[in-house]
């Protein structure tokens, strides 16, 4: 953990590993999901609308290299960045035959400014032959981050949001992916319908048992054109939203339980105003990050303070 921080932050990790800033460039390669195409379910996760985080330059009709070039052009105007990670972000980015994945991944890695991949996927959609291939990419010197959507560690919640996967499948995916030279990440949503504060803190305990390197945490958002938006309109009583101060305290409680070796990549992400229904905090991740750091100082606590007591 960084000496300057009270939690294991992603920015410090990146600076140390890459000796400078490295930017992710999002790619939409035209994937779908097994709970959208009928393989495991239909309709997708109740909260999901990929348009809430896909940049304008991400269009699956564009070649991967074109998307990377346009992304680099966008970020080069904002930051002094020399190297990039190709971020296969939209939907389930290992949900295709290996030969198709190799073609897409290799096209991204052939770009002169790309030094690795970030691959967002579902725990139930990662086969061993894909893991074998990704391991070989890591051996070739590329940084390969495999980011699994956990969303919750509670099977009852996963069923209610039409996730069509179990936490046991997540455990299996992480165990098959570990010790391969891959950087393993996970994603959680705090505040899903029916979950209490103790349920959410239990996520920290269960995630701490996984061979995970990096964790993203987001609060629940209701966005347009989702099943959850319909549920929110019809049965708002099933949702319990936190005030900002309450959310900050929850994050600090969460960090205290979390394994201190796990790198926290983010605490927050707010969808574009045109898509967001509720809640509307009006903040960016870096602003919430500062609020969390301030609360950690106020409470004189650190990530993992209670981890050894589990």
C-alpha positions in Angstrom: 0.0 0.0 0.0 1.2 3.5 -0.8 2.6 5.3 2.2 0.8 8.5 1.1 -2.6 6.7 1.1 -4.8 5.1 3.6 -6.0 2.7 1.0 -4.3 0.8 -1.9 -5.1 3.1 -4.8 -4.9 2.3 -8.5 -3.1 5.5 -9.5 -0.1 4.7 -7.3 0.0 1.2 -8.7 0.0 2.4 -12.3 2.7 5.0 -11.7 4.9 2.4 -10.0 4.3 -0.3 -12.6 4.5 1.8 -15.8 6.7 4.7 -14.5 4.1 7.2 -15.7 0.5 7.6 -16.8 -1.1 4.8 -19.0 -4.6 5.5 -20.4 -7.3 2.9 -21.2 -8.9 3.3 -24.7 -12.3 1.8 -24.9 -13.2 -0.6 -27.7 -16.6 -1.9 -28.7 -15.9 -5.1 -30.7 -19.5 -6.0 -31.2 -19.9 -8.7 -28.5 -23.1 -9.7 -26.9 -23.9 -11.6 -23.6 -25.1 -15.1 -22.8 -28.0 -13.6 -20.8 -29.1 -11.5 -23.7 -28.9 -14.0 -26.6 -30.9 -16.7 -24.9 -28.0 -19.0 -24.0 -28.5 -18.4 -20.3 -31.3 -15.8 -20.3 -32.9 -13.0 -22.2 -33.1 -9.2 -21.6 -29.7 -8.8 -20.0 -29.0 -7.6 -16.5 -31.8 -5.4 -15.2 -29.5 -2.4 -14.6 -27.5 -2.6 -17.8 -27.3 0.0 -20.6 -23.9 -0.1 -22.2 -24.5 3.4 -23.8 -24.0 4.9 -20.3 -20.2 4.3 -20.5 -19.4 3.8 -24.1 -17.5 6.8 -25.6 -18.7 8.3 -28.8 -15.8 6.9 -30.8 -16.7 3.3 -29.8 -18.8 1.9 -32.6 -18.6 -1.8 -33.5 -18.9 -0.9 -37.2 -15.4 0.7 -36.9 -12.3 -1.4 -37.1 -10.6 -1.9 -33.8 -7.5 0.1 -34.9 -9.7 3.0 -35.9 -11.4 3.0 -32.5 -7.9 3.0 -30.9 -6.7 5.9 -33.1 -9.7 8.0 -32.3 -9.5 7.2 -28.6 -5.8 8.2 -28.6 -6.6 11.4 -30.4 -9.3 12.2 -27.8 -7.0 11.5 -24.8 -3.9 13.1 -26.2 -5.6 16.4 -26.1 -6.3 16.0 -22.3 -3.2 14.2 -21.0 0.4 13.7 -21.7 0.2 9.9 -22.2 2.7 7.8 -24.1 1.2 4.4 -23.9 -2.3 2.9 -23.9 -4.2 -0.2 -22.9 -6.9 -1.4 -25.3 -10.0 -1.7 -23.2 -12.5 -4.3 -24.6 -15.4 -2.9 -22.5 -18.9 -3.3 -24.0 -20.8 -6.5 -23.1 -18.9 -9.8 -22.6 -15.5 -9.6 -24.3 -14.5 -13.3 -24.1 -17.9 -14.5 -25.4 -16.7 -15.8 -28.8 -14.7 -18.6 -30.3 -11.0 -18.4 -29.5 -10.0 -17.9 -33.2 -12.2 -14.7 -33.3 -10.8 -13.5 -30.0 -7.3 -13.9 -31.1 -7.9 -11.9 -34.3 -9.4 -9.0 -32.3 -6.9 -9.0 -29.5 -3.9 -9.2 -31.9 -5.3 -6.4 -34.0 -5.4 -4.2 -30.8 -1.9 -5.3 -29.7 -0.4 -4.6 -33.1 -1.0 -0.9 -32.6 2.4 0.8 -31.8 1.1 2.7 -28.7 -0.8 -0.2 -27.1 1.1 -2.2 -24.4 -1.7 -4.4 -23.2 -5.3 -5.3 -22.9 -8.1 -4.8 -20.4 -10.8 -7.3 -21.1 -14.2 -7.0 -19.3 -16.2 -10.2 -19.1 -18.5 -12.5 -17.1 -17.1 -15.2 -14.8 -19.2 -17.8 -16.6 -17.9 -16.8 -20.0 -14.2 -17.6 -19.7 -12.9 -20.9 -21.1 -9.6 -22.5 -20.3 -8.3 -22.2 -23.9 -8.9 -18.4 -23.7 -7.0 -18.3 -20.4 -4.2 -20.3 -22.0 -3.9 -17.8 -24.8 -4.0 -14.8 -22.5 -1.3 -16.4 -20.4 0.9 -16.6 -23.5 0.2 -12.9 -24.3 1.4 -12.1 -20.7 4.5 -14.2 -21.4 5.2 -12.1 -24.5 5.4 -9.0 -22.2 1.9 -7.6 -22.6 0.0 -6.3 -19.6 -3.2 -8.3 -19.6 -6.0 -7.4 -17.2 -9.0 -9.6 -17.0 -11.9 -7.8 -15.4 -14.8 -10.0 -14.1 -18.2 -8.5 -13.4 -19.2 -9.7 -10.0 -21.8 -7.1 -9.2 -22.8 -8.9 -6.0 -21.6 -12.0 -4.1 -25.1 -12.8 -3.0 -26.8 -15.4 -5.2 -30.3 -14.2 -4.3 -29.4 -10.7 -5.6 -27.7 -12.1 -8.7 -30.9 -13.9 -9.5 -33.1 -10.8 -8.9 -31.1 -8.7 -11.3 -31.2 -11.4 -14.0 -27.4 -11.8 -13.9 -27.8 -15.5 -14.8 -24.6 -16.5 -12.9 -23.7 -17.4 -9.4 -20.9 -16.3 -7.0 -19.6 -19.9 -7.1 -19.0 -19.4 -10.9 -17.1 -16.3 -10.0 -14.9 -18.2 -7.5 -14.3 -20.9 -10.1 -13.3 -18.3 -12.8 -10.8 -16.5 -10.5 -9.3 -19.8 -9.4 -8.8 -20.9 -13.0 -7.3 -17.6 -14.0 -4.9 -17.2 -11.1 -1.1 -17.9 -11.3 -1.1 -17.2 -15.1 0.6 -13.8 -15.1 -2.7 -12.0 -15.6 -3.9 -9.0 -13.6 -7.3 -10.0 -12.2 -10.0 -7.4 -11.6 -13.5 -7.4 -10.3 -16.5 -5.1 -10.4 -19.1 -4.6 -7.6 -22.3 -2.6 -7.4 -23.3 -1.3 -4.0 -27.0 -0.7 -3.3 -28.7 -3.4 -5.4 -32.3 -4.0 -4.5 -32.9 -6.0 -1.4 -29.3 -5.7 -0.1 -28.7 -4.3 3.5 -25.6 -2.6 4.7 -24.4 -5.8 6.2 -25.0 -7.6 2.9 -22.8 -5.0 1.1 -20.1 -5.3 3.7 -20.2 -9.0 3.3 -19.1 -8.4 -0.3 -15.8 -7.1 1.1 -15.3 -10.3 3.1 -16.1 -12.6 0.2 -14.0 -10.6 -2.4 -11.1 -10.7 0.0 -11.1 -14.4 -0.3 -10.6 -14.3 -4.1 -7.2 -14.2 -5.9 -8.0 -10.7 -7.1 -5.7 -7.8 -7.8 -8.0 -4.8 -8.5 -11.5 -3.9 -7.5 -13.9 -1.4 -9.0 -16.8 -0.2 -6.8 -19.8 1.6 -8.1 -23.1 2.7 -6.5 -26.3 1.6 -8.0 -27.7 3.9 -10.7 -31.1 3.8 -12.4 -30.6 4.6 -16.1 -32.9 4.9 -19.0 -33.9 2.0 -21.3 -33.3 -0.7 -18.7 -35.6 -3.1 -16.9 -34.6 -1.5 -13.6 -35.9 1.8 -14.8 -39.3 0.2 -15.3 -39.1 -1.4 -11.9 -38.2 1.9 -10.3 -41.2 3.5 -11.9 -43.6 0.7 -10.9 -42.2 -0.4 -7.5 -39.9 2.3 -6.2 -40.2 0.8 -2.6 -37.9 -2.1 -3.5 -35.0 0.4 -3.9 -33.0 2.0 -1.0 -30.7 4.8 -2.1 -28.0 6.3 0.1 -27.4 10.0 0.7 -23.9 10.9 -0.4 -22.5 11.1 3.2 -24.0 7.7 3.9 -22.3 6.3 0.8 -18.9 7.7 1.8 -19.2 6.1 5.3 -20.2 2.8 3.7 -17.1 2.9 1.5 -14.9 3.5 4.5 -16.5 0.6 6.4 -16.0 -1.5 3.3 -12.4 -0.6 3.0 -11.7 -1.4 6.6 -12.9 -5.0 6.0 -11.2 -5.4 2.6 -7.9 -7.2 2.1 -5.3 -4.5 2.1 -3.5 -6.1 -0.8 -6.4 -5.5 -3.1 -6.0 -2.4 -5.3 -9.1 -0.2 -5.4 -9.5 1.3 -8.9 -12.5 3.4 -8.3 -15.4 4.2 -5.9 -17.8 5.9 -8.1 -19.1 6.5 -11.7 -22.0 8.7 -12.6 -23.8 8.0 -15.9 -24.3 10.9 -18.4 -27.1 13.3 -17.4 -29.1 12.4 -20.5 -29.3 8.8 -19.3 -29.3 9.0 -15.5 -32.7 8.8 -13.7 -31.6 8.4 -10.1 -29.6 9.1 -7.9 -28.0 12.3 -9.1 -25.0 13.2 -6.9 -23.4 15.4 -9.6 -19.8 14.3 -8.8 -16.9 12.7 -10.6 -14.9 9.7 -9.3 -11.9 11.9 -8.3 -14.2 14.0 -6.1 -15.7 11.0 -4.4 -12.1 9.7 -4.0 -11.1 12.8 -2.2 -14.2 12.6 0.1 -13.3 9.0 1.0 -9.7 10.0 1.7 -10.9 12.8 4.0 -13.3 10.4 5.8 -10.5 7.9 6.3 -8.4 10.6 7.9 -11.3 11.8 10.1 -11.8 8.3 11.3 -8.1 7.6 11.5 -8.5 4.3 9.8 -7.0 2.4 6.8 -7.9 -0.3 4.3 -7.8 -3.7 5.9 -7.9 -2.4 9.5 -10.4 -5.2 10.4 -9.2 -7.7 7.8 -7.0 -9.7 10.2 -10.0 -10.0 12.5 -12.2 -11.9 10.0 
